[in-house]
Amino acid sequence: MKKWSPKKPLLNTLGLTSSIRFITKASLVLAFFVLLSCEKDTEDLGSNVVDGEGFSSGILADVDVTTYSRPRDSIFTFQATRFVVGQTSDADFGDVKATIYTQLRPELTAPDFGPNPRIDSVVMTLVYEDPPFTANFSQPMTFEIHRLTEIIDRDELHTNLSTLAVESDALGSVTVTPDFRRASPPGDTTGVNEIPPLRITLDNDYFNDLILQPSLAGTSELDNVENFLEYFKGLRIRTTGGDGFVYFDAFSTETAIRIYYSNDDTLETDMQFKLLAGNNNVFFMNYSHDLSSANARLSVQDTINGMERIYSSGMGGPIPYITIDDFMSLKDSLSIINKATLRVPIASGSRGKFKAPDNLIGITLEDEAILDFQENIWIQNGEVATGAFRQGFYELNITRFLMDAIINEKPLTLGLLPQRGDSNAGRVILSGNKSTENPIELRIIYSNSKN
């Protein structure tokens, strides 16, 4: 381990006072107070002390850590912020699939389709999220839609392992290469370019029996939303071919099934009746991860000595764990921890291989069950550290975690997972402690009493 080298503070931040040693847990809590008014450059990490007034500061940049990856059992995907669908297969993360289960509800109840109505066409439109997850697909994707035979239980917190039964025959399918180029809709003169939605043609006869006939017969299936949800049940949307993931806007009023119809009172064919996604509909995603032949599989992880590479994936995939296992031996030599920063580089040769998450969040093992519920709402509660992607690495301020570890007198273990992991297909390969090129680094700004 490197010797500590005193260094004059580079930032004028809040001064701290403390006793000479961590005598009790209470003095530890009083000693810890870190507040940075804005983000600073990495090389200007704050030394929150006043040299010449009883304290000297230094930087410790060689604290041993152990890194490895492990799969996650499940995460909640109930009412996520978007639809995610697709599939991939690669040597690092294995075989991954994302499938949508969602309710749809009528735009109005007890509809009147007029005299002798007939269906002209039925189209499912799925609005691409903007900006998209990725605009580069190497091959076409086949999207397939099935109607559910089970109701989605609103009272159940569905996980990525949840599934529901569907009808054997698909309502429709389409093979396309997703295209995110903007274009004006036909006939539009506003000059506003939009990304055209994905369109999947569905079976006319099926929806004649499902929608028109109950309406003409005056039965109760379309009388109110509750009856319709029990009757229609919902859809499963998946891919059966292709390579990649697509994000759809789950709450757009344009994400819907459109039933185009005409009747004896009009020759027009543009009348439509919509079954809408979003709103108060219940939906969840099923994510499956087959790591049996992947580099991230559990059987090859050395949890004792650590790994050269570690893997972080959204959608319930593998995540890295970082243990700062020898930090407790240093606690009696540090009066104050001003700031501790964990820098995690992207592994050599893997940058650009995948769509890396914009942010990684650090969680302790105790927090994991809570964060699985809604990872993106726990960012500011003091228990989560967020590291933004910047120039080939992620950087997290983990001062609070280190202080808590000392107070609790136990090694600190952090997991790193993509923010919004319940609906984030991002993934990244990171450098572990065994990397010889650019290993993970823990950097601590500390202060000691001169007395």
ABEGO torsion letter per residue (X at the ends): XBBBBBBBBABBBBBBBBBABBABAAAAAAABBBBBABBBBAAABBBBBBBGAGBBBBBBABBBBBBBBBBBABBBABGBABBBBEBBBBAAAEBBBBBBBBBBBBABBGBBAEBGBBBABBBBBBBBBOBBABABBABBBBBBBBBBABBBBAABBBBAABBBBBBABBAEBBBBBBBABBBBBBGBAAGBBBBBBBBBBBBAAAAAAAAAAAAAAGBAAAABAAAAAAAAGEBBBBBABEBEBBBBBAABAABBBBBBBBBAABABAABBBBBBBEEABBBBBBBBBBAAABAABAAABBAAAEBABBBBBBGGBBBBBBBBAAAAAAAAABABBABBBBBBBBBBGABGABBBBABBBBBBAAAAAAAAABAAAAAAAGABBBBBBBGGBBBBBAAAAAAAAAAAGBBBBBBBBBBGAAABABBBBBBBAABAABBBBBBBBBBBBAX
